[in-house]
Amino acid sequence: MKKLFTSTKPKNYLWLDLLKGIAMIAVVIDHLYSYYQNSSIQYHTGFHVSLFILIAGFTSAISIQNRGGVVNFSYIFKRILKIFIPYLIATLIYCLFYRYFNLLTIFQKIITFSVAGPLYFVFFYIQLIAISCFIYRLVNHNKSNFFDIPLIIIFFLLSFLLNKFKIINSFYGGSGVLFGGSFLFLYVLGFFLKKYENFFYQKITNIILLIFSIFYLYIFESYNLVSKSWSNPANNWLIIYTLIVFFLIFSLFQLLLHRFPKILLPITIIGKNSLPIFLYHTLIINIFSIILLFTKSYLLFTTIYLLLTPLYLPI
């Protein structure tokens, strides 16, 4: 039993890049709403932030585990800088584009994470990184695995309790509550997925996950639950929807898609470069809205370049 649940590092984590790529494409489609103006399409992209946070928990656990589970303030600080410095550069570029030349205005945009709407994500993600070591130690305790059940419940209740207390009223969604509120729960779930990853790599497990994912996706579609999942911070429906998407893609990759890495390459490249694409995609949307006269007719063209252009921008 212990061997079954022991986490071992597989040959690669290509499925992580696949999931990040899908999440990033969902972000782009969501923020291109003004082009297509179809609420149903937009609702179906609502999992993107939650999926990023779930994956972030998994990758944080990898990073800490690779250091023997022992990290210090320097490690946390360097991880935060890896996010904050690209964010800072992007904010300055946005300020140039919007012609914000007043130093006080630029400073306010930096500290409020508000130069572009989606950048609110950076604020609460940094908070999650700051407590990642604490979460890792709690999740990877030396007690029985049955202890994980009450631990998950405690994090669930704590996360939704945080939703009720705004720390900065002017900040959007999860950035306005401590640790992103209910996004904290998804981040913690990522650590648990890493802890039990060996179990999830088994073929029978993935067959079951695929069947259940398709079934629950059908339920969500049939009862219009996808629209109810549109929430920031995440509500219960969004958490379930995010897990459905995660396990659907994960199980499909393990059972079939891993055989076709070249076919997956366009999406996995996006996943590998999700940070610069995320930071600059709003800027590219604004630029294209200026230079393309018939944006609705060029939705596909816009989307392709929107995803590729940021790869060459500074991060």
GULUM-688732 format. One record per residue (C-alpha): x, y, z; residue number from 1; residue in one letter. Coordinates in Angstrom, 2 decimals. Layout:
BEGIN
px py pz n res
X Y Z NUM A
...
//
This chain:
BEGIN
px py pz n res
0.00 0.00 0.00 1 M
2.76 2.42 0.91 2 K
4.57 1.70 -2.37 3 K
1.37 2.33 -4.28 4 L
1.08 5.88 -2.99 5 F
4.77 6.75 -2.88 6 T
5.51 9.60 -5.26 7 S
8.23 8.95 -7.84 8 T
9.30 11.27 -10.60 9 K
8.27 10.07 -14.07 10 P
10.37 10.50 -17.19 11 K
8.80 13.83 -18.02 12 N
5.94 16.13 -17.17 13 Y
4.78 16.88 -20.70 14 L
1.18 16.60 -19.53 15 W
1.78 19.63 -17.30 16 L
2.76 21.72 -20.33 17 D
-0.31 20.37 -22.14 18 L
-2.60 21.44 -19.30 19 L
-0.92 24.84 -18.97 20 K
-1.24 25.32 -22.72 21 G
-4.95 24.50 -22.63 22 I
-5.44 26.84 -19.65 23 A
-3.61 29.62 -21.48 24 M
-5.69 29.16 -24.62 25 I
-8.80 29.33 -22.41 26 A
-7.51 32.63 -20.96 27 V
-7.08 34.04 -24.46 28 V
-10.52 32.92 -25.64 29 I
-12.10 34.36 -22.49 30 D
-10.46 37.74 -23.02 31 H
-11.38 37.77 -26.71 32 L
-15.05 37.81 -25.71 33 Y
-15.64 41.16 -27.40 34 S
-14.77 39.49 -30.72 35 Y
-17.27 36.64 -30.58 36 Y
-19.72 37.78 -27.82 37 Q
-20.98 34.29 -27.02 38 N
-21.54 33.76 -23.29 39 S
-21.65 29.98 -23.63 40 S
-18.14 29.89 -25.12 41 I
-16.85 32.23 -22.43 42 Q
-18.40 30.19 -19.61 43 Y
-16.62 27.09 -20.88 44 H
-13.25 28.85 -20.47 45 T
-13.92 29.72 -16.82 46 G
-11.64 26.97 -15.51 47 F
-8.44 28.69 -16.63 48 H
-7.31 30.50 -13.45 49 V
-8.32 27.58 -11.22 50 S
-6.47 25.12 -13.45 51 L
-3.34 27.27 -13.36 52 F
-3.49 27.34 -9.55 53 I
-4.01 23.57 -9.32 54 L
-1.00 23.00 -11.60 55 I
1.00 25.59 -9.63 56 A
0.48 23.58 -6.47 57 G
1.77 20.47 -8.23 58 F
4.84 22.20 -9.65 59 T
5.58 23.89 -6.31 60 S
5.58 20.47 -4.68 61 A
8.00 19.22 -7.36 62 I
10.34 22.15 -6.76 63 S
10.38 21.70 -2.99 64 I
10.70 17.92 -3.21 65 Q
13.69 18.27 -5.53 66 N
15.37 20.15 -2.68 67 R
14.72 17.36 -0.26 68 G
11.72 19.13 1.21 69 G
14.03 21.58 2.94 70 V
13.85 25.18 1.74 71 V
14.59 28.53 3.32 72 N
13.66 32.18 2.92 73 F
16.17 32.58 0.09 74 S
14.40 29.89 -1.94 75 Y
10.98 31.51 -1.45 76 I
12.39 34.95 -2.27 77 F
13.99 33.71 -5.52 78 K
10.75 32.02 -6.59 79 R
8.80 35.20 -5.97 80 I
11.37 37.22 -7.94 81 L
10.97 34.83 -10.90 82 K
7.36 35.96 -11.07 83 I
7.64 39.56 -9.90 84 F
10.50 40.70 -12.16 85 I
8.74 39.58 -15.39 86 P
5.57 41.17 -14.01 87 Y
7.44 44.41 -13.32 88 L
8.89 44.53 -16.84 89 I
5.48 43.81 -18.35 90 A
3.87 46.55 -16.25 91 T
6.43 49.09 -17.47 92 L
5.80 48.09 -21.07 93 I
2.04 48.46 -20.57 94 Y
2.65 51.90 -19.05 95 C
4.58 52.93 -22.16 96 L
1.79 51.65 -24.40 97 F
-0.89 53.49 -22.41 98 Y
1.37 56.56 -22.14 99 R
1.53 56.57 -18.37 100 Y
4.61 58.71 -17.84 101 F
3.83 60.02 -14.36 102 N
6.07 58.17 -11.87 103 L
3.38 58.12 -9.19 104 L
0.88 56.61 -11.61 105 T
3.40 53.98 -12.69 106 I
4.16 53.14 -9.05 107 F
0.45 52.81 -8.27 108 Q
-0.05 50.49 -11.22 109 K
2.83 48.33 -10.01 110 I
1.70 47.95 -6.40 111 I
-1.98 47.51 -7.27 112 T
-1.35 44.99 -10.08 113 F
-3.85 46.95 -12.17 114 S
-2.14 48.11 -15.35 115 V
-4.00 45.27 -17.11 116 A
-7.02 43.41 -15.75 117 G
-5.62 39.84 -15.72 118 P
-2.50 40.81 -13.75 119 L
-4.48 40.64 -10.49 120 Y
-3.53 36.95 -10.63 121 F
0.11 37.75 -9.85 122 V
-0.72 39.29 -6.46 123 F
-2.36 36.28 -4.86 124 F
-0.09 33.82 -6.66 125 Y
2.90 35.44 -4.93 126 I
1.11 34.95 -1.62 127 Q
0.66 31.26 -2.37 128 L
4.35 30.88 -3.22 129 I
5.20 32.52 0.12 130 A
3.40 29.76 2.06 131 I
4.29 26.87 -0.29 132 S
6.89 25.40 2.06 133 C
4.41 25.41 4.95 134 F
1.80 23.62 2.79 135 I
4.37 21.06 1.62 136 Y
5.26 20.15 5.18 137 R
1.63 19.80 6.19 138 L
0.72 17.65 3.19 139 V
3.82 15.45 3.47 140 N
3.39 14.61 7.15 141 H
4.64 11.37 8.69 142 N
1.24 10.24 9.89 143 K
-1.21 7.82 8.31 144 S
-2.59 8.64 4.87 145 N
-6.04 8.70 6.47 146 F
-4.95 11.93 8.14 147 F
-5.11 13.55 4.70 148 D
-8.91 13.44 4.66 149 I
-9.46 15.82 7.62 150 P
-6.53 17.90 6.38 151 L
-8.22 18.42 3.00 152 I
-11.51 19.27 4.72 153 I
-9.77 21.82 6.96 154 I
-8.14 23.52 3.96 155 F
-11.46 23.52 2.12 156 F
-13.28 25.22 5.00 157 L
-10.42 27.65 5.61 158 L
-10.23 28.63 1.94 159 S
-13.92 29.45 1.69 160 F
-13.80 31.27 5.01 161 L
-11.11 33.53 3.53 162 L
-13.50 34.39 0.68 163 N
-15.64 36.30 3.15 164 K
-12.90 38.68 4.23 165 F
-11.64 41.26 1.75 166 K
-8.15 42.52 2.54 167 I
-8.08 45.03 -0.34 168 I
-11.52 46.07 -1.55 169 N
-10.28 47.62 -4.79 170 S
-8.56 44.39 -5.93 171 F
-10.45 42.07 -8.25 172 Y
-11.64 38.58 -7.32 173 G
-9.12 36.30 -5.68 174 G
-6.53 39.05 -5.39 175 S
-8.73 40.93 -2.95 176 G
-8.81 38.14 -0.36 177 V
-5.93 36.58 1.53 178 L
-4.16 33.77 -0.40 179 F
-6.79 34.04 -3.13 180 G
-9.49 32.65 -0.85 181 G
-10.85 29.42 -2.32 182 S
-7.98 29.34 -4.82 183 F
-5.86 28.31 -1.84 184 L
-7.78 25.03 -1.72 185 F
-6.96 24.27 -5.36 186 L
-3.32 25.12 -4.72 187 Y
-3.26 22.65 -1.80 188 V
-4.96 20.00 -3.95 189 L
-2.02 20.34 -6.34 190 G
0.31 19.30 -3.51 191 F
-1.85 16.28 -2.77 192 F
-1.87 15.29 -6.44 193 L
1.92 15.34 -6.37 194 K
1.96 13.28 -3.18 195 K
-0.16 10.56 -4.78 196 Y
1.04 10.90 -8.36 197 E
2.28 7.31 -8.52 198 N
-1.29 6.16 -7.95 199 F
-2.63 8.42 -10.71 200 F
-0.17 7.05 -13.28 201 Y
-1.70 3.58 -13.14 202 Q
-3.64 2.52 -16.23 203 K
-6.73 1.31 -14.37 204 I
-6.84 4.59 -12.44 205 T
-6.78 6.59 -15.67 206 N
-9.51 4.50 -17.26 207 I
-11.71 5.18 -14.23 208 I
-10.77 8.88 -14.23 209 L
-11.61 9.17 -17.94 210 L
-15.03 7.51 -17.50 211 I
-15.93 9.65 -14.50 212 F
-14.64 12.85 -16.15 213 S
-16.77 12.30 -19.25 214 I
-19.78 11.40 -17.12 215 F
-19.53 14.50 -14.91 216 Y
-18.81 16.72 -17.90 217 L
-22.04 15.41 -19.42 218 Y
-23.87 16.25 -16.17 219 I
-22.41 19.77 -16.18 220 F
-23.47 20.29 -19.78 221 E
-26.93 18.80 -19.33 222 S
-27.83 20.84 -16.27 223 Y
-26.12 24.09 -17.30 224 N
-23.70 23.87 -14.39 225 L
-20.84 25.33 -16.42 226 V
-22.43 28.77 -16.28 227 S
-22.87 28.39 -12.51 228 K
-19.14 27.74 -12.22 229 S
-18.31 31.24 -13.50 230 W
-16.85 32.67 -10.30 231 S
-13.81 34.50 -8.94 232 N
-12.74 33.43 -6.35 233 P
-13.72 29.87 -7.21 234 A
-17.05 28.50 -6.01 235 N
-17.79 24.80 -5.51 236 N
-19.02 24.37 -9.08 237 W
-15.83 25.88 -10.49 238 L
-13.64 23.63 -8.34 239 I
-15.50 20.57 -9.61 240 I
-15.42 21.81 -13.21 241 Y
-11.67 22.44 -12.93 242 T
-11.07 18.93 -11.59 243 L
-13.16 17.49 -14.42 244 I
-11.04 19.30 -17.00 245 V
-7.81 18.36 -15.22 246 F
-8.57 14.64 -14.96 247 F
-10.09 14.46 -18.43 248 L
-6.95 15.83 -20.08 249 I
-4.61 14.00 -17.70 250 F
-6.23 10.60 -18.25 251 S
-6.42 11.10 -22.03 252 L
-2.73 11.96 -22.06 253 F
-1.72 8.94 -19.99 254 Q
-3.87 6.53 -22.01 255 L
-3.37 7.89 -25.53 256 L
-1.99 11.37 -26.16 257 L
1.50 10.68 -24.76 258 H
2.16 8.73 -27.95 259 R
1.83 11.85 -30.09 260 F
4.14 14.51 -28.61 261 P
4.68 16.14 -32.02 262 K
0.95 16.65 -32.50 263 I
0.73 18.17 -29.04 264 L
3.74 20.42 -29.66 265 L
1.83 23.64 -30.52 266 P
-0.09 23.42 -27.24 267 I
2.85 22.31 -25.09 268 T
4.98 25.18 -26.46 269 I
2.26 27.55 -25.30 270 I
2.32 25.77 -21.94 271 G
6.07 26.12 -21.58 272 K
5.79 29.84 -22.30 273 N
2.56 30.47 -20.40 274 S
4.06 33.20 -18.19 275 L
5.06 35.65 -20.98 276 P
1.91 34.87 -22.94 277 I
-0.18 35.57 -19.85 278 F
1.63 38.79 -19.02 279 L
1.39 40.28 -22.51 280 Y
-1.78 38.84 -24.04 281 H
-3.93 41.83 -23.08 282 T
-1.38 44.16 -24.67 283 L
-1.45 42.14 -27.90 284 I
-5.25 42.21 -27.91 285 I
-5.17 45.99 -27.68 286 N
-2.56 46.29 -30.42 287 I
-4.50 44.02 -32.76 288 F
-7.73 45.89 -32.09 289 S
-5.96 48.96 -33.50 290 I
-4.16 47.52 -36.52 291 I
-6.85 45.05 -37.65 292 L
-9.85 46.80 -39.17 293 L
-12.13 43.78 -39.16 294 F
-11.22 41.99 -35.94 295 T
-14.32 39.78 -35.88 296 K
-13.43 38.43 -39.33 297 S
-9.88 37.72 -38.23 298 Y
-10.56 35.92 -34.96 299 L
-8.45 32.87 -35.86 300 L
-5.65 35.04 -37.22 301 F
-5.73 37.17 -34.09 302 T
-5.75 34.17 -31.76 303 T
-2.76 32.51 -33.42 304 I
-0.62 35.63 -33.28 305 Y
-1.88 36.46 -29.84 306 L
-0.49 33.16 -28.61 307 L
2.81 33.31 -30.51 308 L
3.87 36.96 -30.41 309 T
4.46 37.14 -26.63 310 P
7.07 34.40 -26.93 311 L
9.45 37.00 -28.32 312 Y
8.70 39.77 -25.84 313 L
11.00 40.33 -22.85 314 P
10.16 38.45 -19.66 315 I
//
